[in-house]
Amino acid sequence: MSDQLKDMFDAARYRSLASELSALSPAFNATTFLDHTLTGLSSRELMDRMRRTSTGVALALPLPYREQLAVLRALAARIDRGFIGIFLSDFVAQHGLDDVPASLDALRFFTRFGSAEFAIRPFILRDQAATLAVLLDWSVSEDEHVRRLASEGSRPRLPWGARLQSLVADPSPTFPILETLRADDSLYVRKSVANHLNDIAKDHPDRVIALLKTWDDSDARTAWIIRHALRTLIKAGRTEALELIGAGAAARLDVDCFQAAPRKLALGDTLALTATITSRANKSQRLVIDYVIHYARARGTSSQKVFKWKTLDLPARGNLTLTKRQTIRDFSTRRHHAGRHIVELQINGRRLAEAAFSLSV
């Protein structure tokens, strides 16, 4: 995906931007911009290309900062929305820290063209209390993009973004924002709230559980956030988290079959898992079913990863067969090693059965 995004910032894109900016401002120097962005382009990765775009605008548009913003506001509606638009907010983050009112107003505007979640973070790092107060105000905006920015921009551990160490240590300053958004109509916003809470749960699980216990899960929107916010704690088998989604009790069932096939795989092959279970309870049970792969590592060690399988209500004395297929292939975040891999069936946080396969690479 990063390679596809990187290719959005290609020579044709830079020439198009130069043309648009030249039409919007006689002060814009297209030659300066293209020299800055095209020189060494092939060696640059995604974020470098995005940054080069914003620094190129600063070099080629020698106007006072607020006048530069006016040109970029006009440009925003003339370019593709999405990742390309992020450079507009990056320009603000790189050049606007000394004019906070104009910069935050610009980020509020630009976020609908390409999220400003990365760009807001330098302002939080400079003045956390004042910036979070603005984000709290944004959390009641009519624009879902602005509301999402209030949550996404203040996430303590935003992927690809600067880590907000103060909020990692004490996340409570963002709680008023999350409280405001806990029943938001927009799925786009609710996903951000859930991810924000999941970030916090990695450092402060008890605080997240305590907060979510106060939320009214009879509202379907809030219940959705709670389930997704607790996903890391649920995979870890945290009882209090499972209780919040009605699956805290140990499952009363028999595992009639749990198998991994084929028993021998090569890299690129597909693993098929099958589980058959039978309820021993006289009433319906909420089950959170996951599976755990213990990946063989070098020197005979292993590392485990929990995968989501299915959440369901198993009727009294009912039985069920589940199947799951997963292709075993390398990723940038995981390289496989030859050896025996153990797979465990996890239901309501408890490991109930085991299978295995051997992998050759």
C-alpha positions in Angstrom: 0.0 0.0 0.0 2.8 2.4 0.8 4.3 1.9 -2.7 0.9 2.7 -4.2 0.6 5.9 -2.1 4.2 6.8 -2.9 3.4 6.7 -6.6 0.7 9.3 -6.1 3.6 11.8 -5.7 5.1 11.3 -9.1 6.4 13.7 -11.7 3.0 14.2 -13.3 1.5 15.1 -10.0 4.2 17.7 -9.2 3.7 19.3 -12.6 0.0 19.4 -12.1 0.4 21.0 -8.7 2.8 23.5 -10.2 0.3 24.4 -12.9 -2.5 24.9 -10.4 -0.4 27.0 -8.0 0.8 29.2 -10.9 -2.8 29.8 -11.8 -3.7 30.7 -8.3 -0.8 33.1 -7.5 1.6 35.1 -9.7 4.1 34.9 -6.8 4.5 31.1 -7.3 7.7 30.0 -8.9 7.0 26.8 -10.8 10.7 26.2 -11.7 11.8 26.4 -8.0 9.0 24.0 -7.0 9.8 21.4 -9.7 13.5 21.6 -9.1 12.9 20.9 -5.4 10.4 18.1 -5.9 11.7 16.3 -9.0 15.4 16.2 -8.1 16.1 12.8 -6.6 12.4 11.8 -6.7 13.0 8.1 -7.5 15.0 7.6 -4.3 12.3 9.0 -2.0 9.8 7.0 0.0 6.2 8.0 0.7 6.6 10.4 3.7 9.7 12.0 2.2 7.7 12.8 -1.0 4.9 14.2 1.0 7.2 16.4 3.0 9.1 17.5 -0.1 5.8 18.7 -1.5 5.1 21.0 1.5 8.7 22.3 1.7 8.6 22.9 -2.1 5.6 25.1 -1.7 7.2 27.1 1.0 10.3 27.7 -1.2 8.3 28.6 -4.3 5.6 30.8 -2.8 7.5 33.7 -1.1 4.5 35.3 0.6 3.7 36.0 4.3 2.4 32.8 6.0 -1.3 33.8 6.1 -1.2 34.7 2.4 0.4 31.3 1.7 -2.5 29.7 3.5 -5.0 31.6 1.4 -3.4 30.2 -1.8 -3.4 26.6 -0.3 -7.1 26.9 0.7 -7.9 27.8 -2.9 -5.7 24.9 -4.1 -7.4 22.3 -1.8 -10.6 22.2 -3.8 -8.7 21.7 -7.1 -6.7 18.6 -6.2 -7.6 15.0 -5.4 -8.9 14.4 -1.9 -7.2 11.7 0.2 -3.5 11.1 0.9 -2.4 13.8 -1.6 -4.2 16.4 0.5 -2.1 15.6 3.6 0.7 17.8 2.3 -1.6 20.9 2.9 -1.7 20.1 6.6 1.9 19.2 6.7 2.7 22.7 5.4 0.9 24.1 8.4 2.8 21.8 10.8 6.2 22.8 9.3 5.6 26.5 9.0 2.8 27.6 11.2 3.8 26.9 14.8 4.3 30.7 15.4 0.8 31.6 14.3 -1.4 29.1 16.2 -4.8 30.7 15.6 -4.4 30.8 11.8 -2.8 27.4 11.7 -5.4 25.6 13.7 -8.1 27.2 11.7 -6.3 26.0 8.5 -6.0 22.5 9.9 -9.8 22.5 10.6 -10.3 23.4 7.0 -7.7 21.1 5.4 -8.7 18.0 7.3 -11.6 17.3 5.0 -9.2 17.2 2.0 -6.6 14.9 3.6 -6.6 14.2 7.3 -4.6 16.6 9.6 -4.1 13.9 12.2 -0.3 14.1 11.9 -0.1 17.8 11.5 -2.0 18.6 14.8 0.5 16.8 16.9 3.3 19.4 16.9 0.8 21.9 18.3 -0.2 19.4 21.1 3.5 18.9 21.9 4.0 22.6 22.1 0.9 23.5 24.2 -1.1 20.4 25.1 -3.8 22.0 27.3 -4.6 24.8 24.8 -4.6 22.5 21.8 -6.8 19.9 23.5 -9.2 22.6 24.4 -9.6 23.5 20.7 -10.0 19.8 19.8 -12.7 19.5 22.5 -14.5 22.3 20.8 -14.1 20.5 17.4 -15.6 17.4 18.8 -19.1 18.9 18.5 -18.5 20.2 14.9 -21.2 19.4 12.3 -18.3 18.1 10.1 -17.5 14.5 10.7 -13.9 15.1 9.4 -13.3 17.7 12.1 -14.9 15.5 14.8 -12.7 12.6 13.8 -9.6 14.9 13.9 -10.4 15.7 17.5 -10.0 12.0 18.4 -7.5 10.8 15.8 -5.1 13.7 16.2 -4.8 13.2 20.0 -4.3 9.5 19.9 -1.3 8.7 22.2 0.2 6.1 19.8 -1.0 7.2 16.4 0.7 5.0 13.7 3.2 7.0 11.6 2.7 10.0 13.9 4.8 11.5 16.6 4.2 9.7 19.9 2.5 12.0 22.5 4.5 10.8 25.5 2.6 13.0 28.0 -0.7 11.4 26.9 0.9 7.9 26.9 1.8 8.5 30.6 -1.6 10.1 31.5 -4.3 9.8 28.9 -7.0 11.5 31.0 -6.8 14.9 29.2 -8.3 13.3 26.1 -11.2 11.6 28.0 -13.6 14.6 27.6 -13.1 14.4 23.8 -13.8 10.6 23.8 -16.9 11.1 26.1 -18.3 13.6 23.7 -17.9 11.3 20.7 -18.9 8.0 22.4 -22.2 7.8 20.5 -21.3 9.6 17.3 -23.5 9.0 14.3 -20.4 8.6 12.0 -18.7 5.2 11.7 -15.6 7.2 10.5 -15.5 9.0 13.9 -16.4 5.9 15.9 -13.5 3.9 14.4 -11.2 6.7 15.6 -12.6 6.7 19.1 -12.2 2.9 19.3 -8.6 3.1 18.0 -7.8 5.9 20.5 -9.1 3.8 23.4 -7.3 0.7 22.1 -4.1 2.8 22.2 -4.7 3.7 25.8 -5.5 0.1 26.7 -2.0 -0.9 25.8 -0.6 1.2 28.7 -3.6 1.6 31.0 -6.0 -1.3 30.6 -7.7 -0.7 34.0 -8.4 2.9 33.2 -10.0 2.0 29.9 -12.1 -0.7 31.4 -13.2 1.6 34.2 -14.2 4.3 31.7 -16.1 2.0 29.4 -18.0 0.5 32.4 -19.6 4.0 32.8 -20.8 4.1 29.1 -24.3 3.1 28.2 -24.0 0.1 25.9 -27.7 0.0 25.2 -26.9 2.6 22.5 -25.7 0.5 19.5 -23.2 3.2 18.5 -21.6 3.1 21.9 -21.7 -0.7 22.1 -19.8 -0.8 18.8 -17.1 1.4 20.1 -16.7 -0.6 23.3 -16.3 -3.9 21.4 -13.6 -2.5 19.1 -11.9 -0.5 21.8 -11.4 -3.7 23.8 -10.0 -5.8 21.0 -6.5 -6.0 22.3 -7.6 -6.8 25.8 -10.1 -9.4 24.5 -7.4 -11.1 22.5 -5.2 -11.2 25.7 -8.1 -12.9 27.5 -8.6 -10.1 30.0 -11.7 -11.2 32.0 -13.0 -7.6 32.8 -12.9 -6.7 29.1 -14.8 -9.9 28.1 -17.4 -9.2 30.8 -18.1 -5.8 29.2 -19.2 -7.6 26.0 -21.1 -10.4 27.8 -18.4 -13.1 27.5 -16.7 -13.0 30.8 -17.7 -16.5 32.0 -15.8 -19.6 31.1 -17.5 -21.3 28.2 -19.4 -24.4 29.1 -18.8 -26.6 26.1 -16.9 -29.5 24.6 -14.4 -29.2 21.8 -15.2 -32.2 19.7 -12.6 -31.4 17.1 -9.9 -28.9 16.5 -7.5 -29.5 13.6 -5.0 -27.8 11.3 -4.6 -29.0 7.8 -2.5 -29.9 6.0 0.0 -31.0 8.5 2.9 -29.9 6.3 2.9 -26.5 4.6 5.4 -24.5 2.5 5.5 -20.7 2.5 2.6 -19.4 0.4 0.3 -22.4 1.2 -3.0 -22.0 2.9 -3.7 -23.3 6.4 -7.2 -24.6 7.1 -8.5 -24.7 10.6 -11.6 -26.6 11.7 -13.3 -26.5 15.1 -16.4 -28.3 16.2 -17.9 -27.4 19.6 -21.0 -28.6 21.6 -22.6 -26.6 24.3 -23.1 -28.1 27.7 -25.1 -25.2 29.0 -28.9 -25.0 29.4 -29.0 -21.4 28.1 -27.4 -19.4 25.3 -23.7 -18.5 25.7 -21.9 -15.5 24.2 -18.6 -16.8 22.8 -15.6 -14.9 21.6 -13.6 -17.4 19.5 -10.0 -16.7 18.5 -7.1 -18.7 17.5 -3.4 -18.4 18.5 -0.5 -19.3 16.2 2.9 -19.9 17.9 5.3 -19.0 15.2 8.6 -20.9 15.2 11.5 -18.6 15.4 15.3 -18.9 15.1 17.2 -20.9 17.7 14.2 -22.9 18.7 12.1 -20.1 20.2 8.6 -19.1 19.3 6.4 -16.0 19.3 2.6 -16.0 19.4 -0.1 -13.9 17.7 -3.8 -14.0 18.5 -6.2 -13.9 15.5 -9.9 -13.0 15.6 -12.2 -15.8 14.5 -15.8 -15.2 15.4 -18.1 -13.8 18.1 -21.4 -15.5 18.4 -24.2 -16.7 20.7 -24.3 -20.5 20.9 -27.8 -21.8 21.8 -28.4 -24.1 24.7 -27.1 -27.6 24.0 -26.3 -26.4 20.5 -23.3 -27.5 18.4 -21.3 -25.6 15.7 -18.5 -26.3 13.2 -16.3 -23.3 12.3 -13.7 -23.2 9.5 -11.0 -20.6 8.9 -8.4 -20.3 6.1 -5.2 -18.3 6.3 -2.4 -18.0 3.8 1.0 -18.4 5.4 3.2 -15.7 3.8 5.8 -13.2 4.8 5.0 -9.6 5.6 7.2 -6.6 6.4 6.2 -7.1 10.0 6.6 -10.9 10.1 9.1 -13.3 8.5 8.4 -17.0 8.8 10.9 -19.7 9.9 10.9 -23.4 9.2 9.7 -25.6 12.0 6.7 -26.8 14.0 4.0 -24.2 14.6 1.4 -24.8 17.4 -2.1 -23.5 16.9 -4.4 -23.1 19.9 -8.2 -22.5 20.1 -9.1 -19.7 22.4 -12.7 -19.2 23.6 -13.6 -16.4 26.1 -10.0 -15.9 26.8 -9.2 -19.5 27.6 -7.0 -21.9 25.6 -9.1 -25.0 25.1 -7.5 -27.1 22.3 -4.3 -27.5 20.4 -3.2 -28.5 16.9 0.0 -28.1 14.9 1.6 -27.9 11.5 5.1 -28.0 10.2 6.3 -25.2 7.8 9.1 -25.3 5.3 10.6 -22.1 3.9 
